[in-house]
């Protein structure tokens, strides 16, 4: 399992990837942004941009972390309504 350096406070769990047969760590995007804002003194927009460009979009290996952006799932019913 690969770990995202400096983002331990944003770790929310782990997942087993059946396709790759690898255990992967799971991080909260919102918590990662908060860590970067506090650590680097940057805005939320800058933190999201940094995270997306330097961490989430970088392919390292099959066991790289998973980043969950719960911001888009505020209303779970919207997911079901859109499936019709």
Secondary structure, 3 states (H helix, E strand, C coil): CCCCCCCHHHEEEEEEECCCCEEEEEEEHHHHHHHHHHHHCCCHHHHHHHHHHHHHCCCCCCCCCEEECHHHHCCHHHHHHCCC
